[in-house]
Amino acid sequence: MTEKLSAARIKANKKWDDENRERKRYLNSRSAARGFIKNKATADDIEELTKLLANRKQELNLK
């Protein structure tokens, strides 16, 4: 993937980023969380995250 982007593609990407700031933040946060869990989380981290997820599910009224 060493292909360079055209000027039009760079402009389109910037326009999307500017118009979708919150969506981009959401996607970046989700990606960071998944990467942490998959690659760096310890057993203690997993235990704490499991509790946090259970609480969040309750807040969202999920089963």
Secondary structure as UniProt FT lines:
FT   HELIX           7..19
FT   HELIX           21..39
FT   HELIX           43..59
FT   TURN            60..61
//
